[in-house]
């Protein structure tokens, strides 16, 4: 086996997140400076932090709001249509005023 081809392994490498010491791990570097780890990751903490790339998040939010408003508009339109149908059915069920009088006179 060749000698001196593997990097030095540090069993107690210090891990820093945001300048604060977090813990130790095994690594080929003596110190690790990280931006995100499981203690600050939104998936594990339940917080939502979004890094916006070229307005993609804003476009998505607008599209989501537009779809929600379209659903509300469709529901409102359907409610109006059904109420008009119900009124039309009530009007169709009542006989005209002239027919009612004729049938009463015939008895």
Backbone torsions as a table, in degrees:
resi	resn	phi	psi	omega
1	UNK	NA	139.4	-179.3
2	UNK	-72.9	145.2	179.0
3	UNK	-96.5	152.7	175.2
4	UNK	62.5	31.4	175.5
5	UNK	-103.8	-14.7	-178.9
6	UNK	-99.0	143.5	177.8
7	UNK	-70.4	159.5	178.2
8	UNK	-70.6	137.7	-178.2
9	UNK	-105.1	126.2	178.7
10	UNK	-104.1	115.1	-178.5
11	UNK	-76.0	-22.9	-178.8
12	UNK	-118.6	51.7	178.3
13	UNK	-72.0	131.5	-177.5
14	UNK	-82.7	138.2	-179.2
15	UNK	-111.9	126.4	178.8
16	UNK	-119.1	132.8	176.1
17	UNK	-124.0	117.0	-178.8
18	UNK	62.5	32.2	179.0
19	UNK	84.6	-4.8	-179.5
20	UNK	-103.8	139.2	177.8
21	UNK	-71.3	130.4	-177.6
22	UNK	-108.3	-45.3	-177.2
23	UNK	175.6	-166.2	179.7
24	UNK	-125.6	149.3	176.8
25	UNK	-144.8	171.2	173.4
26	UNK	-88.0	133.3	-177.1
27	UNK	-157.9	167.7	175.0
28	UNK	-88.4	1.3	175.6
29	UNK	-118.4	146.5	-179.2
30	UNK	-73.4	-28.8	178.1
31	UNK	-136.1	140.4	177.1
32	UNK	-120.0	126.0	177.4
33	UNK	-110.5	113.2	-173.9
34	UNK	-115.7	158.1	175.1
35	UNK	-95.8	-38.2	-175.3
36	UNK	-133.4	139.7	172.1
37	UNK	-144.0	179.7	-173.8
38	UNK	-61.3	-27.2	179.2
39	UNK	-74.2	-21.2	179.8
40	UNK	-117.6	-2.4	-178.4
41	UNK	-72.2	132.3	-177.6
42	UNK	-58.1	-31.6	-179.9
43	UNK	-62.8	-39.9	-177.2
44	UNK	-87.5	-27.0	-177.6
45	UNK	-94.0	-17.1	-179.5
46	UNK	83.8	3.5	177.9
47	UNK	-91.8	150.9	179.2
48	UNK	-110.7	115.4	173.4
49	UNK	-123.0	121.3	-175.2
50	UNK	-111.0	127.7	173.4
51	UNK	-93.2	112.6	-175.3
52	UNK	-83.0	124.9	178.1
53	UNK	-112.6	109.1	175.8
54	UNK	57.0	36.2	175.8
55	UNK	73.2	15.8	-177.9
56	UNK	-65.1	-38.3	-179.3
57	UNK	-66.3	-43.4	179.3
58	UNK	-61.9	-42.5	178.5
59	UNK	-62.7	-41.5	179.3
60	UNK	-64.1	-44.7	179.9
61	UNK	-61.1	-42.4	178.6
62	UNK	-62.9	-43.3	179.8
63	UNK	-63.8	-40.0	179.1
64	UNK	-64.9	-43.3	177.9
65	UNK	-64.9	-40.0	179.9
66	UNK	-63.5	-42.9	179.7
67	UNK	-64.8	-39.4	179.5
68	UNK	-64.8	-42.3	179.5
69	UNK	-68.2	-33.7	176.6
70	UNK	-64.4	-38.4	178.2
71	UNK	-65.0	-40.7	178.0
72	UNK	-65.0	-43.0	179.0
73	UNK	-62.7	-41.7	178.7
74	UNK	-63.0	-42.1	-179.9
75	UNK	-64.5	-41.8	179.0
76	UNK	-65.2	-42.1	179.6
77	UNK	-63.3	-42.6	179.4
78	UNK	-64.6	-40.3	178.5
79	UNK	-62.7	-43.2	178.5
80	UNK	-63.7	-42.3	-179.5
81	UNK	-62.8	-42.8	179.7
82	UNK	-66.7	-37.8	179.1
83	UNK	-67.9	-36.8	176.8
84	UNK	-64.9	-40.1	177.7
85	UNK	-62.9	-42.2	-179.7
86	UNK	-63.1	-41.5	178.1
87	UNK	-64.6	-41.7	-179.9
88	UNK	-64.2	-38.0	178.8
89	UNK	-66.9	-38.7	178.5
90	UNK	-65.1	-42.6	-179.9
91	UNK	-65.9	-39.3	-179.4
92	UNK	-68.8	-29.7	-177.6
93	UNK	-74.8	-27.7	-178.4
94	UNK	-82.4	130.6	179.4
95	UNK	-73.3	153.1	177.5
96	UNK	-60.9	155.9	-175.5
97	UNK	-62.0	-36.7	-178.3
98	UNK	-67.7	-37.5	-178.1
99	UNK	-69.0	-35.1	-178.5
100	UNK	-65.1	-41.0	-178.5
101	UNK	-69.6	-37.9	-179.8
102	UNK	-64.3	-40.6	-178.0
103	UNK	-70.6	-31.1	179.1
104	UNK	-72.3	-35.0	-179.5
105	UNK	-72.5	-31.2	-178.7
106	UNK	-71.4	-25.6	-179.5
107	UNK	-77.0	NA	NA
